[in-house]
Amino acid sequence: MRIKVFAFITLFFFGILIFGLFYTQAVKYEYYKGLSERNRIRVIPLEAPRGKIYDRSGRLLVSNRIAFDVEVIFQEIKDENKTADLLSEILAVDRRGLEKKIDAARKQPFAPVKIAEDIEKEKAIRVEEISLDLPGVIVTTRPLRNYLYKNSLSHVTGYLGKISESELAKYKVYGYRMRDFVGKDGIERAFNDYLRGVDGGLQVEVDSRGRQLDILAIKEARQGRNLYLTIDIELQEFCHELLKEKTGAIVVMDPSTGAILALVSQPDFDPNAFVSPQRSKEVLRLLNDSGSFPMVNRAISGTYPPGSVFKIAVFTAALNTGKFNDAKTFSCAGSYRVGNRVFHCWKEDGHGAQNIRNGIKNSCNVFFYQLGLFLGVDEISKYAFKMGLGRPTGIDLPGEVSGLVPTPSWKRKKLRQSWFKGETANYAIGQGYLLVTPLQIVRFLAVVANGGNLLEPYVVDRIEDIKSRRAGAEDTGIRHEVLDVLKAGLGDAINAAGGTGYYARSKEVIIAGKTGTAQNPHGDSHAWFAGFAPLDDPRICVVVFIEQGGKGGLAPARSAKKIIEETKRLELL
């Protein structure tokens, strides 16, 4: 009886053993085969380098450098404490933080988990040298964005950042992963899909200590497409240096094509900070700076009253409608009354009798008060919009704003108020509700310089060998004879005796332009200068804007002169 019981028990356990073997090798075959393969075969992702960015002459602006990372495969680690001790000493990082990262890797025991990013080359070599004492620890490389000109191009190139959860949900179907970097602003954002490459991978066989034995398969990573900009990096750096320590923007454009040769906004930032984990505090400071707002591209996203630069639109409306001509005059005694309010000219004792050409040369406020009232607010708004204000320019950079060209209907709808005659007088000298961006003003001025065409500005000339698509010029319908009189007046403003843009006068090239001093309720006046050169055949348009910069005829005019002379030296003029 006992023998039968013993035999039954033996058979029972043998049955369980046989069933277990069958379950393991047959039913769970694929599962355990996968575990075995993952233990023997390691898949190493190969990140694709982003496309490079070049200037108009083929000079490299943005490239990629090699970054060294330390990763762990938790299943292969023999001694967590020893691993943490050695790595914290070599990498010079806090041991407790490192230990937490290693412990977190147990959630994905067979997958490489990054515990240190972008370490110095010397540290990477030291980790490799003691790799036999650190099973489960590997050094990997990947391409990391490198902005060669740092701050001077920051608002053109933009920057990269790790993909957010909302972005991942939107773009996961296109192959994006949580660890990916994507363009967050500037060219990097606008052309992200072109710049982004296609990742590859490496399948290698390793031994029990994690040492590579053989490469089983490889899929090469494919670099993103290269971009070629219209920017001239020498001119860009020159403009950046001129604006240093100030707040504002400079834009230089070819008025015949809309190509942007330089675009600078201050304050700025170093885009390299956003791809470096060691500079996370600097990134937080930049993103949370609510004082100087260094992340705002003031050239396309900052809106300001244009001041007397706007008189160009009023001048154009007066002559192009035929309601005024250069033989008519208005008198300036230093002030002008509209209803119960007295409006003043910048020249206290007045300019006397002024025709339209002298009015623009002297930037006579009283002349333009009267001209604006003579034309009416609707005509002024019509020509402001016709010349590109109050709407986006269409530039191939993200974040552009529309500005504001006010009208009586806008005021009734927005503020529930009627429009007053005094507001028309103020409007005529570029004050009041009117708001523009520096980029809008350079395009606005280009209409005068190129004979009446409204262009779409652009900074990307081509993607690899393919020209980027651009909209054609928009005919404003402004007559050439009107523009000829306006050009002469803008030439007088710089080169004739008493012109308000005297400090932009150059011995090397004849410059035409208009100064602007815009009242600012929050501090000193904003300062503008908008000009083009040469007067008889304009090939360069320049706008210099300085927040709370005082008079436009001083620092902005001097800076514009230097910029135009620099374009001649660089043979861009």
C-alpha positions in Angstrom: 0.0 0.0 0.0 2.8 2.4 0.9 4.6 1.6 -2.3 1.4 2.4 -4.3 1.1 5.8 -2.5 4.7 6.6 -3.0 4.4 5.6 -6.7 1.3 7.8 -7.0 3.0 10.8 -5.5 6.1 10.3 -7.7 4.0 10.0 -10.8 2.0 13.1 -9.7 5.1 15.2 -9.4 6.6 13.8 -12.6 3.3 14.8 -14.3 3.6 18.4 -12.9 7.2 18.5 -14.1 6.3 17.3 -17.6 3.4 19.7 -17.8 5.6 22.5 -16.7 8.2 21.6 -19.3 5.5 21.4 -22.0 4.0 24.7 -20.8 7.3 26.4 -20.8 8.6 25.0 -24.1 5.4 24.8 -26.1 2.7 27.1 -24.7 5.1 29.9 -23.6 7.7 29.3 -26.2 7.5 32.7 -27.9 7.7 34.5 -24.5 10.8 32.8 -23.2 12.4 32.8 -26.6 12.0 36.6 -26.6 13.6 36.9 -23.1 16.5 34.7 -24.3 16.9 36.8 -27.4 16.8 40.0 -25.5 19.5 38.7 -23.2 21.7 37.7 -26.1 20.8 40.4 -28.7 20.9 44.1 -28.0 19.2 46.7 -30.1 21.0 50.0 -30.1 19.0 52.9 -31.6 20.9 55.2 -34.0 19.6 58.8 -33.9 19.5 60.6 -37.2 21.3 64.0 -37.4 19.1 66.9 -38.2 19.8 68.8 -41.5 22.4 71.5 -41.4 21.6 75.2 -41.9 23.7 77.5 -44.0 23.7 81.2 -44.8 23.3 82.7 -48.3 27.0 82.1 -49.1 27.0 78.5 -47.9 28.6 79.3 -44.6 27.6 76.8 -41.9 25.4 78.2 -39.2 23.9 75.2 -37.4 25.4 71.7 -37.4 25.5 68.6 -35.1 28.1 67.5 -32.7 28.7 64.1 -31.0 27.2 63.8 -27.5 28.2 61.0 -25.2 25.6 59.4 -22.9 25.8 56.7 -20.2 23.0 54.1 -20.3 22.4 51.0 -18.1 20.7 47.7 -18.8 19.4 46.8 -15.4 19.2 43.0 -16.0 22.9 42.9 -16.6 24.0 44.9 -13.6 25.7 42.6 -11.0 26.2 45.1 -8.1 24.0 48.3 -8.0 26.0 49.9 -5.2 29.4 49.3 -6.9 28.0 50.7 -10.1 26.6 53.8 -8.5 29.9 54.4 -6.6 32.1 54.1 -9.6 29.9 56.2 -11.9 29.3 59.0 -9.4 33.1 59.3 -9.0 33.8 59.3 -12.7 31.0 61.5 -13.7 31.3 63.8 -10.7 27.6 63.7 -10.0 25.5 63.2 -6.9 25.5 59.5 -5.9 21.9 59.5 -4.5 20.5 61.0 -7.7 22.4 58.4 -9.8 21.2 55.6 -7.6 17.6 56.6 -8.2 18.1 56.6 -11.9 19.6 53.2 -11.8 16.8 51.9 -9.6 14.2 53.4 -12.0 15.8 51.3 -14.8 14.4 48.1 -13.2 11.1 48.9 -14.8 12.6 48.2 -18.2 15.2 45.6 -17.3 16.2 44.5 -20.8 16.2 48.0 -22.4 19.0 50.6 -22.3 18.0 53.4 -19.9 19.8 56.7 -20.0 21.2 57.9 -16.7 23.7 60.6 -17.8 23.5 62.8 -20.9 26.1 64.7 -22.9 29.1 64.0 -20.7 32.6 65.1 -21.5 34.6 62.9 -23.9 37.3 62.2 -21.3 34.6 60.9 -18.8 33.2 58.7 -21.6 36.6 57.2 -22.2 37.1 56.5 -18.5 33.7 54.7 -18.3 34.7 52.6 -21.3 38.1 51.8 -19.8 36.5 50.1 -16.8 33.5 48.6 -18.6 34.6 45.1 -17.5 34.0 46.2 -13.9 30.7 47.7 -14.8 28.5 45.1 -16.5 25.3 46.5 -17.8 26.8 50.0 -18.3 27.3 51.2 -21.8 28.4 54.5 -23.4 26.4 55.6 -26.4 26.8 58.4 -28.9 24.2 60.6 -30.6 24.1 63.8 -32.7 23.4 66.9 -30.7 22.4 70.3 -32.2 25.2 72.8 -32.3 24.4 76.5 -32.9 27.7 78.0 -34.1 26.7 81.6 -33.8 24.7 81.3 -30.6 22.9 84.5 -29.5 23.3 86.5 -32.8 21.0 84.1 -34.8 18.8 82.9 -32.0 15.5 84.5 -33.2 16.1 83.2 -36.7 17.2 79.6 -36.0 15.0 79.2 -33.0 15.8 76.2 -30.7 15.0 72.6 -30.0 13.2 71.1 -27.0 12.0 67.7 -25.9 8.6 66.8 -27.4 5.7 67.5 -25.1 2.8 65.1 -24.4 0.4 67.2 -26.5 2.9 67.3 -29.4 3.5 63.5 -29.1 -0.2 62.8 -29.3 -0.4 64.8 -32.4 2.8 63.6 -34.2 3.2 60.0 -32.9 1.7 58.7 -36.1 4.7 60.2 -37.9 7.2 58.2 -35.9 7.9 60.6 -33.0 8.8 59.2 -29.6 8.8 60.7 -26.1 12.6 61.2 -26.0 12.7 63.1 -29.4 13.7 66.7 -29.7 11.6 68.9 -32.0 11.8 72.5 -33.2 10.1 74.9 -30.7 10.7 78.2 -32.5 12.2 79.8 -35.5 13.5 77.9 -38.5 13.8 74.8 -36.3 10.0 74.8 -35.8 8.8 76.1 -39.2 10.9 73.5 -41.1 11.1 70.7 -38.5 9.8 68.1 -40.8 12.5 68.8 -43.4 15.3 69.1 -40.9 14.3 66.0 -39.0 16.1 62.8 -40.2 15.1 59.2 -40.1 16.4 57.2 -37.2 18.2 53.9 -37.7 19.3 51.0 -35.4 22.0 48.5 -34.7 21.3 44.8 -33.7 24.3 43.3 -32.0 25.0 40.0 -30.3 26.6 40.2 -26.8 28.0 37.7 -24.3 27.0 37.2 -20.7 29.1 40.2 -19.6 27.5 42.5 -22.2 30.5 42.6 -24.5 29.7 42.9 -28.2 30.4 39.8 -30.2 28.9 40.5 -33.6 26.8 42.9 -35.6 23.7 41.1 -36.7 21.9 43.8 -38.6 22.1 47.5 -39.2 19.7 50.2 -40.5 21.6 53.4 -41.2 20.2 56.6 -39.9 19.4 59.2 -42.6 20.2 62.8 -42.0 17.5 65.5 -42.4 17.6 67.9 -45.3 19.9 70.9 -45.3 18.5 74.5 -45.5 20.1 77.5 -47.1 19.0 80.9 -45.8 18.9 84.4 -47.3 20.7 85.7 -44.2 24.2 87.0 -44.6 26.0 86.0 -41.4 28.5 88.8 -41.5 25.8 91.4 -41.8 23.7 89.5 -39.1 26.6 89.7 -36.7 27.3 93.3 -37.5 23.6 94.2 -36.8 23.7 92.1 -33.6 26.7 94.0 -32.3 25.0 97.4 -33.1 21.9 96.5 -31.1 23.8 94.9 -28.2 22.7 96.1 -24.7 19.6 97.7 -26.2 16.0 96.4 -26.5 14.6 96.3 -30.1 15.0 94.9 -33.5 16.8 95.4 -36.8 15.6 94.0 -40.2 17.5 94.3 -43.5 15.6 93.2 -46.7 16.2 93.1 -50.4 13.2 95.3 -51.6 13.2 93.6 -55.1 12.7 90.0 -53.8 11.7 90.1 -50.1 14.8 88.2 -49.1 15.8 88.9 -45.5 19.5 89.6 -45.2 19.6 90.2 -41.5 17.0 89.9 -38.7 18.0 90.7 -35.1 16.0 90.9 -31.9 17.2 92.0 -28.5 17.4 90.7 -25.8 18.4 87.3 -27.2 19.4 83.8 -25.9 21.8 81.0 -26.7 19.9 78.1 -28.4 22.6 75.7 -27.2 21.2 76.0 -23.7 18.0 74.1 -24.7 19.9 70.9 -25.8 22.2 70.8 -22.8 20.9 69.1 -19.6 23.6 70.9 -17.6 22.0 74.3 -18.5 18.5 73.5 -17.3 18.5 76.4 -14.8 19.4 78.9 -17.5 16.5 77.6 -19.7 14.1 78.1 -16.8 15.3 81.6 -16.3 14.9 82.4 -20.0 11.4 80.9 -20.2 10.2 82.7 -17.0 11.8 86.1 -17.6 8.8 88.4 -17.6 10.9 91.5 -17.5 13.0 91.6 -20.7 11.2 88.7 -22.5 14.3 87.4 -24.3 12.3 84.6 -26.0 10.1 87.1 -27.9 11.2 87.9 -31.5 10.5 91.6 -31.5 11.0 91.8 -35.2 7.9 89.8 -36.0 6.0 89.5 -32.7 6.5 92.9 -31.0 3.9 95.6 -31.8 4.5 99.3 -31.4 3.1 102.6 -32.6 5.3 103.6 -35.6 5.3 107.3 -35.0 6.3 109.6 -37.9 7.4 106.6 -40.1 3.6 106.2 -40.7 3.5 109.6 -42.5 4.7 107.7 -45.6 1.2 106.1 -45.8 -0.6 109.4 -45.3 1.7 111.0 -47.9 0.9 108.2 -50.4 -2.8 108.3 -49.8 -3.0 112.0 -50.4 -1.2 112.0 -53.8 -2.4 108.6 -55.1 -6.1 109.5 -54.6 -5.6 112.8 -56.4 -7.0 114.7 -53.4 -3.8 116.6 -52.9 -0.8 117.6 -54.9 2.7 118.9 -54.3 1.7 122.5 -55.1 -0.7 122.7 -52.2 0.5 123.8 -48.8 -0.6 123.8 -45.1 0.8 126.3 -42.6 2.5 125.2 -39.4 2.7 127.7 -36.4 3.9 125.1 -34.0 0.4 123.8 -32.9 -3.0 123.0 -34.3 -6.4 123.0 -32.5 -8.9 120.2 -33.1 -12.0 120.8 -31.1 -11.0 121.4 -27.5 -7.6 119.9 -27.9 -4.3 121.5 -29.1 -1.9 119.3 -31.0 1.7 120.3 -31.1 4.5 120.1 -33.6 7.9 118.9 -32.5 9.3 122.3 -33.6 7.8 124.7 -31.1 7.9 127.9 -33.3 6.6 126.0 -36.3 7.8 125.3 -39.9 5.7 127.9 -41.7 4.1 127.1 -45.0 4.8 123.5 -46.0 4.1 121.6 -49.2 3.9 117.8 -49.1 7.6 117.2 -49.9 8.8 119.7 -47.2 6.2 118.2 -44.8 7.9 114.7 -45.1 11.4 116.2 -45.1 10.8 118.1 -41.9 8.4 115.5 -40.5 6.1 118.4 -39.7 3.4 117.2 -37.3 1.0 120.1 -37.9 1.2 119.6 -41.7 0.2 115.9 -41.3 -2.5 116.7 -38.7 -4.2 118.8 -41.4 -3.5 116.4 -44.2 -5.0 113.5 -42.2 -8.1 115.4 -41.4 -8.4 116.5 -45.0 -8.2 112.8 -46.2 -10.3 111.2 -43.4 -9.7 108.2 -41.3 -11.1 105.7 -43.8 -8.6 106.7 -46.6 -5.7 106.6 -44.2 -6.7 103.1 -43.0 -7.2 101.9 -46.6 -3.7 102.9 -47.6 -2.1 101.5 -44.4 -3.6 98.2 -45.2 -2.8 98.4 -48.9 0.9 98.9 -47.9 0.9 95.8 -45.7 0.1 97.0 -42.2 -2.6 95.4 -40.1 -2.0 91.9 -41.5 0.8 89.2 -41.3 3.6 89.6 -43.9 3.6 85.8 -44.5 7.3 85.4 -43.5 8.4 81.7 -43.1 9.0 82.1 -39.3 6.4 81.1 -36.6 4.9 83.5 -34.2 4.2 86.5 -36.5 1.4 88.9 -35.3 -0.9 91.1 -37.4 -0.5 94.4 -35.6 -3.5 96.8 -35.8 -4.8 99.3 -38.4 -7.7 100.9 -36.5 -10.9 102.1 -38.1 -14.1 103.7 -36.8 -16.0 100.3 -37.2 -13.2 98.5 -35.3 -13.5 101.0 -32.4 -17.3 100.7 -32.3 -17.0 96.9 -32.2 -14.0 96.6 -29.8 -14.5 99.6 -27.5 -18.1 100.5 -28.1 -17.1 104.1 -28.7 -17.3 106.6 -31.6 -14.3 107.8 -33.5 -13.3 111.4 -32.9 -11.6 113.9 -35.2 -8.7 114.3 -32.7 -8.0 110.6 -33.1 -7.7 111.1 -36.9 -5.1 113.9 -36.3 -3.2 111.6 -34.0 -3.5 108.7 -36.4 -1.9 110.7 -39.2 1.4 110.9 -37.3 1.5 107.2 -36.4 0.1 107.4 -32.8 -3.1 106.2 -31.1 -4.4 102.7 -31.6 -2.1 102.0 -34.6 0.4 99.1 -34.0 3.0 97.6 -36.3 6.0 95.2 -36.2 9.5 96.1 -37.4 9.1 93.5 -40.2 5.9 95.1 -41.4 7.6 98.5 -41.6 10.5 97.1 -43.7 8.0 95.6 -46.1 5.9 98.8 -46.0 9.0 100.8 -47.0 9.9 98.3 -49.7 6.7 99.3 -51.5 8.2 102.7 -52.0 11.6 101.4 -52.9 10.6 98.8 -55.5 7.9 100.8 -57.3 4.7 99.8 -55.6 4.9 96.0 -55.1 4.0 94.4 -51.7 6.3 91.4 -51.2 6.3 88.4 -48.9 9.5 88.4 -46.8 11.4 85.1 -46.4 14.5 83.7 -44.7 14.7 80.2 -46.3 16.0 80.4 -49.8 16.0 76.7 -50.6 15.8 73.2 -49.1 18.7 71.2 -50.4 18.5 72.1 -54.2 14.8 72.9 -54.2 13.7 76.6 -54.0 11.2 77.3 -51.2 7.8 78.3 -52.5 6.9 82.0 -52.2 3.9 84.1 -53.0 4.2 86.5 -55.9 4.3 90.3 -55.5 1.0 92.1 -54.8 0.5 95.2 -56.9 -0.6 98.0 -54.6 -1.8 100.2 -57.4 0.3 103.2 -56.2 1.3 105.3 -59.2 5.0 105.6 -60.0 4.9 109.4 -60.2 3.5 109.4 -56.6 6.4 107.2 -55.5 8.9 109.4 -57.3 7.8 112.4 -55.3 7.8 110.4 -52.1 11.3 109.1 -52.7 12.5 112.6 -53.3 11.0 113.7 -50.0 12.6 110.8 -48.2 15.9 111.7 -49.8 15.5 115.3 -48.6 14.8 114.0 -45.0 18.4 112.6 -45.0 20.4 114.8 -47.3 18.8 118.2 -47.4 19.5 121.0 -44.9 17.2 120.6 -41.9 16.1 117.1 -42.7 15.2 115.1 -39.6 17.3 112.1 -40.7 20.6 114.1 -40.9 22.6 111.5 -38.9 21.9 108.8 -41.5 23.7 110.9 -44.2 26.5 109.0 -45.8 29.5 110.0 -48.0 29.5 106.5 -49.5 25.9 106.1 -50.7 22.8 108.3 -51.0 20.3 107.1 -48.4 16.6 107.9 -48.2 14.5 107.4 -45.2 12.2 108.5 -42.4 12.7 108.9 -38.7 10.0 108.1 -36.1 9.6 109.0 -32.4 6.6 107.2 -31.0 5.1 108.3 -27.7 5.1 105.5 -25.1 2.8 105.7 -22.0 5.1 103.3 -20.1 8.3 105.3 -20.4 10.6 107.1 -22.9 9.6 107.3 -26.5 10.3 104.4 -28.9 12.8 105.3 -31.7 12.5 104.3 -35.3 14.4 104.7 -38.5 13.3 103.2 -41.8 15.5 103.8 -44.9 16.6 102.4 -48.2 19.6 102.9 -50.5 20.8 103.9 -53.1 18.2 106.5 -53.6 18.0 106.2 -57.4 18.1 102.4 -57.5 17.1 100.9 -54.1 18.6 97.5 -53.3 18.6 97.5 -49.5 15.8 98.4 -47.0 16.7 98.8 -43.4 14.6 99.3 -40.3 16.1 100.0 -36.9 13.8 100.0 -33.9 14.9 100.7 -30.3 12.4 100.4 -27.4 12.4 103.6 -25.3 15.3 104.8 -27.5 14.3 108.4 -27.6 14.5 110.2 -30.9 14.5 108.2 -34.1 16.8 110.7 -35.7 19.7 109.9 -33.3 20.8 106.3 -32.5 18.5 104.5 -35.0 19.6 106.8 -37.8 23.3 106.4 -37.0 22.9 102.6 -36.9 21.0 102.5 -40.2 23.8 104.5 -41.9 26.4 102.0 -40.6 24.4 99.0 -41.7 23.9 100.4 -45.2 27.6 101.2 -45.5 28.4 97.6 -44.3 26.1 96.1 -47.0 28.2 98.0 -49.5 31.4 96.6 -48.0 29.9 93.1 -48.2 28.9 93.8 -51.8 25.2 93.3 -51.0 24.4 96.8 -52.2 
